[in-house]
Every structure is written in structure tokens, then in C-alpha cells.
């Protein structure tokens, strides 16, 4: 599943294109940057993981992990 993700806060807008992979066997959805598309980020990886919660009937634990890295925001001529 390939999607375009746009996050905006005030005047700042970050766009990235990510490729999601669903692993039904392990109840996990992972994503990485789509290298075929331009992105404002240099890294955007992570996963969602679902696990049954044995101590609590009819409950599911949801785990989320993500790593993001962006390009420098200052002009390259400023040290």
C-alpha cells in the first residue's frame, strides 16, 4: 500500500511518500519511505503491532514505533 503523507503545523508542511506492508501472520503493519517518490524526510520507518492481551479477555494491546529524520532546515551556507 503506497500513500502520500502530509503533516502540517502552522506554516510548516512536511510531505513524504511511504510504502506500507501488511503481515497478517504476525499482525503487523510496517512502513518505509518509497524511494521512487520525492520526500521532505530522509527517513520514515515504523510499525503497528497488535497482540492479544491474555490477562484481559477481549482486549488487544497495540504497539506503535516510528523513526523519522528530516533534512536540515537551515540554509547550507550557514554553519
Beta strands, then each sheet from edge to edge (+ up, - down):
strand 1: 2-9
strand 2: 12-23
strand 3: 28-33
strand 4: 41-52
strand 5: 60-70
sheet 1: 1+ 2- 3+ 4- 5+
end
